[in-house]
Amino acid sequence: MKRKHIISLVVAVAFIAIAAFALVDNKIDYSDFQKASQSGRRAQVSGTYDKDKGSQYDVKSNTFSFFMKDRQGYEMPVKYVGVKPNNFELAPSVVCVGKVEGGVFEASDIQTKCPSRYEGSGKMNTEGQAANGQS
């Protein structure tokens, strides 16, 4: 083999190894707060906002804080540096991406499920239309 071919092969293998490492390192686990605490890695946790404990938004530090209960029933304070999502208080569920640090879930992203006005009772009349008159 020519020297140029060997160098090209080594460079290609190095790029493949770097890409594989980057993919593994950026993997986000879908879990609950307990598993996220134990792993220490970035995780995506789905749950509900604890309305009884309220939420706080600090304008000076642009920090939004609240308590969230995951689907397993574990509750944890969540801190997010960024603007509070629209309709946060009305959202039936919240999904946070981040990691647990010092007993607080430090979120890098928050997504809320919007309550839908189009979700009806599920009852249909004989013509296949929603029983409450909406289609």
N, C-alpha and C positions, 0 to 999 in steps of 0.2 A: 504494500500500500504506500501511496505517496504521503509525504509529510503533511500536506494540506488536508488530505482526507482524514488523517488521524486527528489533527487539530479540530477539524469541523465536527467529527464524531464526539470528541471530548466536550466541546462547547454545547452541542445538542443534548448530550446526556446531562450536563450540568443544568441547563435550562429546564429540562424535564424534572429533575430532582427538586429544583427551587419551586417550580409550579406545584408539584405534588405536596411539598411541605406547606406552601401558602394555603392550599385548599384544606388541608387537615387542620392547620392552625386557626383558620377562620370559620370552621364548622360551628354552627349554633345548635346546641342540644335543646330539644323540646322537653321541658321537665316541670317539676313543681319547686317550691321554695326550698324544701328539705334537700332534694337532690342537687339543686343549684348551690346551696351552702356547702355541701360536702365536696362537690367537684371543684369549686373555685374557678370554673370556666364560664365563658359567656353562655347564657341560656335564654330561652324564650319561655315565659311563664304566662299562662292564661288564667284569668280569674275575674273577680268582681271587686269593685271599689266599695270599701266599708263606709257608707254614708254616715253612720253614727259617730265615727271619729273625725269626720270632716277632712278638708284639704286646705293647704296653705300655698299661696304664691307670693314669693318675695321678689318685688320689682327690681331692687338694687342688684341682687345676685342672679336674677332671671332663673330662679329655682322653684320648681313645683314639687310639693311633697304631699303624700297621702298614704293611707293604709290600704292594702289589697289582700284579699283572701283567695288563695289558689283553689283549684278544683278538688284538691285533697283535703281542704279545710284549714291549711296552714296560713297564718296571717303574718305579714311582714310590712314594715314601713318601706315606702318606695320614694326615692329621690331622683328627680329628673331635671337636668339643666336645660331649660328651654321653655317655650310658651305652653301654657296649659291647653290641651286639645279642646276643640269646639265640642259643645254638648257633652262634656265629660260627666257631669252629674246625671245625665239622662241615659247614658250608655248602659245597656244590659250586661256587657262584658268588656274587659280591658285586656290587652296583650302587651306585655313589656319585654323588651330585649335588653339585657345587661348582665351584671354579675353581682354577687353578694360580697360586700366589703364591710366588715365591722358590724354585722347584724342588720345592715340596711341594703336593700336591693338598689344598686346604682344603675338606673335605666339610661340607656343611650337612645332608645326609641320607644314611643308609646303609641299604640293604635287602639281606637275605640270602635266598637260595633255600634253603628247608628241604629236607634230605634226606628222601625219602619212603620209608617202610617198605612202602608199597603198590606200589612199582615192582618188578616181578618180572623174571624172565629174559626175558619176552616169549613164552615157549613156552606153547602151549595144548594141552590134550588134545582128544579127539574130541567131548566134550560142550561145548566152548567155555569150560572153566574153566581157570584157571592150573594148570600142570603141578605146581607145588609145593603144591597143595591150597588156596591162597588164592583168593578170588574178587574 
